């Protein structure tokens, strides 16, 4: 990771899995002088390969790819039983919500999960064939075998961290850089312990603490909404700032129409951190669904993600902003429906 940041401008596009981080968005950020991350989470190896091919047709610039990683610590049989029981209880609770949309809940334990096991290794193999400039990981650090495979690609390796301890662990594992995610960030928290209470440290304070603990280059993620917030993050020691929510309404993003409209809807007054939609803590617009079901949602990712996915897909198609995961950072009001280049260049 270069000292001045990963692109000619110190601006990074967050990898937003599930659609928003389209090849068009990543290419537009890169062409504007920033640095885009393609979201490999939820994609099969075949779909990742196809998106990489499209991205390379759109830009010759440098870009990265993000992967979701499973936890490295295996669960005991007793832990698995308790987890299954909690997910089944939550499924019964949500059945009427899905039925209201004419949908059924999904299988929380599908035979294939693109973010674990052989499917994840197939994605790493795709990246090894024609490596991106950087590979970032979220939700965990890789086990030794996968770490060796990632290192063998020759790409710069970046770990998403939400605490000083996670940053130290990434440094000890030999990562080249850190994406430091503060409490203000929208979407999933990158915490390595899905059951832990999310760290509420804001981005600037977290940057300062990690800067004292490691010497790795840091990308600041969370609360970056304008020139002033970007400047403060860079002054706090970051080599670049990462944008997520700020790009969701850009025409190049793959954000659903329902999500786009909600971000501009004055009836939404704030955000909250909830497990209601996926089982992992994530910051979203405050909805009745999140408030009502969040406290009952088990810390079980990806099971809850798979369980609610058909319901959320139906909600997006129906324009139902209550049952859809409306990921958003605290400054969501500043997200504008303007081209990516205007956002990136306007920021710096």
C-alpha positions as CSV (number, residue, x, y, z in Angstrom):
1,X,0.0,0.0,0.0
2,X,1.6,3.3,-1.1
3,X,2.2,5.9,1.5
4,X,0.1,8.5,-0.3
5,X,-2.9,6.1,-0.5
6,X,-4.0,3.4,-2.8
7,X,-5.0,5.7,-5.7
8,X,-3.9,9.0,-7.1
9,X,-6.6,10.5,-4.8
10,X,-6.8,9.2,-1.2
11,X,-10.4,8.0,-1.7
12,X,-11.5,4.3,-1.6
13,X,-14.9,2.9,-2.6
14,X,-16.1,0.4,0.1
15,X,-16.9,-3.1,-1.1
16,X,-20.7,-3.2,-0.6
17,X,-21.8,-6.8,-1.2
18,X,-25.2,-7.7,-2.5
19,X,-25.3,-5.4,-5.5
20,X,-24.2,-1.8,-4.8
21,X,-20.5,-2.3,-5.6
22,X,-21.1,-3.0,-9.3
23,X,-18.2,-3.2,-11.8
24,X,-19.5,0.1,-13.1
25,X,-19.2,1.8,-9.7
26,X,-15.7,0.4,-9.0
27,X,-14.5,1.5,-12.5
28,X,-16.0,4.9,-12.1
29,X,-14.2,5.5,-8.8
30,X,-10.9,4.2,-10.3
31,X,-11.3,6.4,-13.4
32,X,-12.0,9.4,-11.2
33,X,-8.6,8.9,-9.5
34,X,-9.8,6.9,-6.4
35,X,-9.5,3.3,-5.7
36,X,-12.4,0.9,-6.0
37,X,-13.1,-2.4,-4.3
38,X,-15.2,-5.1,-6.0
39,X,-17.3,-6.9,-3.4
40,X,-16.7,-10.7,-3.6
41,X,-19.0,-11.4,-0.7
42,X,-22.1,-13.5,-1.6
43,X,-20.7,-14.2,-5.1
44,X,-19.9,-17.6,-6.5
45,X,-16.5,-18.1,-8.1
46,X,-18.2,-17.9,-11.5
47,X,-20.0,-14.7,-10.8
48,X,-16.8,-13.2,-9.3
49,X,-14.9,-14.1,-12.4
50,X,-17.6,-12.5,-14.6
51,X,-17.6,-9.3,-12.6
52,X,-13.8,-9.2,-12.8
53,X,-13.9,-9.5,-16.6
54,X,-16.5,-6.8,-16.9
55,X,-14.5,-4.5,-14.6
56,X,-11.3,-5.0,-16.6
57,X,-13.2,-4.0,-19.7
58,X,-14.3,-0.8,-18.0
59,X,-10.9,0.3,-16.6
60,X,-7.2,-0.4,-16.9
61,X,-6.7,1.2,-13.5
62,X,-5.8,-0.5,-10.2
63,X,-8.5,-2.0,-8.0
64,X,-9.1,-4.4,-5.1
65,X,-11.4,-7.3,-4.3
66,X,-13.0,-7.9,-0.9
67,X,-13.8,-11.4,0.5
68,X,-16.0,-12.4,3.4
69,X,-14.3,-14.9,5.6
70,X,-15.8,-17.5,8.0
71,X,-14.6,-17.7,11.6
72,X,-11.5,-19.7,12.1
73,X,-12.5,-21.2,15.5
74,X,-14.6,-24.3,15.0
75,X,-17.8,-24.6,17.1
76,X,-18.5,-27.5,19.4
77,X,-21.5,-29.8,18.9
78,X,-23.2,-28.2,21.8
79,X,-22.6,-24.7,20.4
80,X,-24.0,-25.8,17.1
81,X,-27.1,-27.2,18.7
82,X,-27.8,-24.0,20.6
83,X,-27.2,-22.0,17.5
84,X,-29.6,-24.1,15.4
85,X,-32.3,-23.9,18.1
86,X,-31.9,-20.1,18.3
87,X,-32.2,-19.7,14.5
88,X,-35.2,-22.0,14.4
89,X,-36.9,-19.9,17.1
90,X,-36.2,-16.7,15.1
91,X,-37.6,-18.3,11.9
92,X,-40.9,-19.0,13.6
93,X,-41.0,-15.3,14.8
94,X,-40.4,-14.0,11.2
95,X,-42.7,-16.3,9.3
96,X,-45.6,-13.8,9.4
97,X,-43.3,-11.1,8.1
98,X,-42.4,-13.1,5.1
99,X,-46.0,-14.2,4.5
100,X,-47.0,-10.5,4.4
101,X,-44.9,-10.2,1.3
102,X,-46.1,-13.5,-0.2
103,X,-42.7,-15.0,0.4
104,X,-41.2,-17.8,2.3
105,X,-38.2,-17.8,4.5
106,X,-35.0,-19.3,3.2
107,X,-33.0,-22.3,4.3
108,X,-30.6,-21.0,7.0
109,X,-28.2,-23.8,6.2
110,X,-28.0,-24.2,2.4
111,X,-25.8,-26.9,1.0
112,X,-23.5,-24.4,-0.6
113,X,-22.3,-21.1,0.9
114,X,-20.2,-19.0,-1.5
115,X,-18.3,-17.5,1.4
116,X,-17.0,-20.7,3.1
117,X,-15.4,-24.0,2.4
118,X,-14.5,-25.1,-1.1
119,X,-16.6,-22.3,-2.6
120,X,-14.4,-19.7,-0.9
121,X,-11.3,-21.5,-2.0
122,X,-12.6,-21.5,-5.6
123,X,-12.9,-17.7,-5.4
124,X,-9.3,-17.4,-4.1
125,X,-8.2,-19.5,-7.0
126,X,-10.0,-17.1,-9.4
127,X,-8.1,-14.2,-7.9
128,X,-4.9,-16.1,-8.2
129,X,-5.3,-16.5,-12.0
130,X,-5.2,-12.7,-12.6
131,X,-4.7,-11.0,-9.2
132,X,-6.1,-7.6,-8.4
133,X,-3.8,-5.0,-6.9
134,X,-5.2,-5.7,-3.4
135,X,-7.3,-8.2,-1.6
136,X,-9.2,-7.2,1.6
137,X,-10.9,-9.5,4.0
138,X,-13.8,-8.9,6.3
139,X,-15.4,-10.7,9.4
140,X,-12.2,-12.7,10.2
141,X,-8.6,-13.3,9.5
142,X,-7.8,-16.2,7.3
143,X,-6.5,-19.5,8.6
144,X,-2.9,-20.3,7.8
145,X,-3.7,-22.3,4.6
146,X,-5.9,-19.5,3.1
147,X,-3.5,-16.8,4.3
148,X,-0.7,-18.6,2.3
149,X,-3.0,-18.8,-0.7
150,X,-3.8,-15.1,-0.5
151,X,-0.2,-14.2,0.0
152,X,0.8,-16.3,-3.1
153,X,-1.4,-14.1,-5.3
154,X,1.1,-11.2,-4.8
155,X,-1.7,-8.8,-4.0
156,X,-1.5,-6.3,-1.2
157,X,-3.4,-7.8,1.7
158,X,-5.7,-5.6,3.8
159,X,-7.7,-6.6,6.9
160,X,-10.9,-4.9,8.0
161,X,-10.6,-4.2,11.8
162,X,-12.9,-2.7,14.4
163,X,-10.6,-2.7,17.4
164,X,-7.0,-2.4,18.5
165,X,-6.8,-6.1,19.2
166,X,-8.0,-7.0,15.8
167,X,-5.4,-4.6,14.3
168,X,-2.6,-6.2,16.3
169,X,-3.8,-9.7,15.2
170,X,-3.7,-8.6,11.5
171,X,-0.2,-7.1,11.9
172,X,1.0,-10.3,13.6
173,X,-0.5,-12.3,10.7
174,X,1.5,-10.3,8.2
175,X,-1.1,-8.1,6.6
176,X,0.1,-5.1,4.6
177,X,-2.6,-2.6,5.6
178,X,-5.8,-2.1,7.6
179,X,-9.2,-0.8,6.9
180,X,-10.2,0.8,10.2
181,X,-14.0,0.7,10.6
182,X,-15.4,3.1,13.1
183,X,-18.9,3.0,14.7
184,X,-20.3,5.5,12.3
185,X,-20.0,3.2,9.3
186,X,-23.1,1.8,7.5
187,X,-23.6,-1.8,6.7
188,X,-22.0,-4.8,8.5
189,X,-19.5,-4.2,11.2
190,X,-16.3,-6.1,10.4
191,X,-15.9,-7.3,13.9
192,X,-14.2,-10.7,14.1
193,X,-16.4,-12.0,16.9
194,X,-20.0,-12.0,15.6
195,X,-21.4,-12.5,19.1
196,X,-19.6,-9.6,20.7
197,X,-21.2,-6.2,21.4
198,X,-20.0,-3.9,18.6
199,X,-17.2,-1.5,19.4
200,X,-18.7,1.9,19.7
201,X,-15.5,3.8,19.2
202,X,-15.8,6.4,16.5
203,X,-13.4,6.4,13.5
204,X,-11.1,9.2,14.5
205,X,-10.5,7.8,18.0
206,X,-10.0,4.3,16.6
207,X,-7.5,5.5,14.1
208,X,-5.5,7.2,16.9
209,X,-5.6,4.1,19.1
210,X,-4.5,1.7,16.3
211,X,-1.8,4.2,15.2
212,X,-0.3,3.8,18.6
213,X,-0.5,0.0,18.4
214,X,0.8,-0.8,14.9
215,X,2.7,0.8,12.0
216,X,0.5,-0.5,9.2
217,X,-1.1,1.9,6.8
218,X,-4.7,2.6,7.6
219,X,-7.8,3.4,5.5
220,X,-10.4,5.2,7.5
221,X,-14.0,3.9,7.1
222,X,-17.0,5.3,8.8
223,X,-18.4,8.9,9.0
224,X,-16.7,10.1,5.9
225,X,-19.2,12.4,4.2
226,X,-17.6,15.6,3.1
227,X,-14.2,17.4,2.8
228,X,-14.1,18.2,6.5
229,X,-14.6,14.7,7.7
230,X,-12.1,13.4,5.1
231,X,-9.5,15.9,6.2
232,X,-9.9,15.0,9.8
233,X,-9.4,11.3,9.1
234,X,-6.3,12.0,7.0
235,X,-4.9,14.2,9.7
236,X,-5.5,11.4,12.2
237,X,-3.1,9.2,10.3
238,X,-5.1,7.5,7.6
239,X,-3.5,7.2,4.1
240,X,-7.0,7.2,2.5
241,X,-10.7,7.5,3.4
242,X,-13.3,4.9,2.4
243,X,-16.7,5.9,1.1
244,X,-19.8,3.6,1.2
245,X,-23.1,5.3,2.0
246,X,-21.9,8.4,0.0
247,X,-21.9,6.3,-3.2
248,X,-25.2,4.4,-2.7
249,X,-27.3,6.9,-4.7
250,X,-24.8,7.4,-7.6
251,X,-26.2,6.2,-10.9
252,X,-23.2,3.8,-11.3
253,X,-24.1,1.9,-8.1
254,X,-26.1,-1.2,-8.2
255,X,-28.3,-0.1,-5.3
256,X,-31.9,-1.1,-5.5
257,X,-34.5,1.5,-6.3
258,X,-36.2,0.9,-2.9
259,X,-32.9,1.5,-1.0
260,X,-32.1,4.6,-3.1
261,X,-35.4,6.2,-2.4
262,X,-35.3,5.4,1.3
263,X,-32.0,7.2,1.7
264,X,-33.7,10.4,0.5
265,X,-37.0,9.8,2.3
266,X,-37.5,12.4,5.1
267,X,-39.6,9.9,7.1
268,X,-36.3,8.1,8.0
269,X,-34.8,10.2,10.8
270,X,-31.8,8.1,11.9
271,X,-29.9,4.8,12.0
272,X,-29.3,1.9,14.4
273,X,-27.1,-1.1,14.7
274,X,-29.1,-4.3,14.4
275,X,-28.8,-8.1,13.9
276,X,-32.4,-8.4,12.7
277,X,-31.6,-8.9,9.0
278,X,-28.5,-11.1,8.9
279,X,-27.5,-12.1,12.5
280,X,-24.4,-9.8,12.4
281,X,-24.4,-6.3,13.7
282,X,-25.0,-3.8,10.9
283,X,-25.9,-0.1,10.8
284,X,-29.1,0.5,8.9
285,X,-31.9,3.1,8.6
286,X,-34.2,2.7,11.6
287,X,-37.3,0.6,10.7
288,X,-40.1,-1.0,12.5
289,X,-38.7,-4.4,11.6
290,X,-35.3,-3.7,13.0
291,X,-36.7,-2.2,16.2
292,X,-39.1,-5.0,16.8
293,X,-37.0,-8.0,15.8
294,X,-33.4,-6.8,16.4
295,X,-33.4,-7.7,20.1
296,X,-34.6,-11.2,19.4
297,X,-32.2,-11.9,16.5
298,X,-29.5,-14.5,17.4
299,X,-25.8,-13.8,16.7
300,X,-25.8,-16.4,13.9
301,X,-24.3,-15.3,10.6
302,X,-24.7,-16.4,7.8
303,X,-27.7,-18.5,9.0
304,X,-30.0,-15.5,9.6
305,X,-28.7,-13.9,6.3
306,X,-29.8,-17.0,4.4
307,X,-33.1,-17.2,6.4
308,X,-34.2,-13.6,5.6
309,X,-32.8,-13.3,2.1
310,X,-36.0,-14.3,0.2
311,X,-38.0,-11.9,2.3
312,X,-35.6,-9.1,1.7
313,X,-35.6,-9.7,-2.0
314,X,-39.4,-9.6,-2.1
315,X,-39.3,-6.4,0.0
316,X,-37.0,-4.7,-2.5
317,X,-39.2,-5.7,-5.4
318,X,-42.4,-4.5,-3.6
319,X,-40.9,-1.2,-2.5
320,X,-41.3,-2.3,1.1
321,X,-38.7,-0.2,3.0
322,X,-39.6,-1.8,6.4
323,X,-38.5,-5.4,5.7
324,X,-35.5,-4.5,3.6
325,X,-32.0,-4.1,5.0
326,X,-31.4,-0.4,4.3
327,X,-27.7,-0.2,5.2
328,X,-26.7,3.4,5.9
329,X,-24.0,5.3,7.8
330,X,-24.8,8.1,10.2
331,X,-24.4,10.8,7.5
332,X,-26.8,9.1,5.0
333,X,-28.6,12.4,4.4
334,X,-25.5,13.7,2.5
335,X,-25.7,10.9,0.0
336,X,-26.6,12.5,-3.3
337,X,-27.8,11.2,-6.7
338,X,-24.8,12.5,-8.6
339,X,-22.1,10.8,-10.7
340,X,-19.3,9.0,-8.8
341,X,-16.7,11.3,-10.2
342,X,-18.4,14.3,-8.7
343,X,-18.5,12.6,-5.3
344,X,-14.8,11.5,-5.4
345,X,-13.4,14.8,-6.7
346,X,-15.7,16.9,-4.6
347,X,-14.4,15.1,-1.5
348,X,-10.8,16.2,-2.0
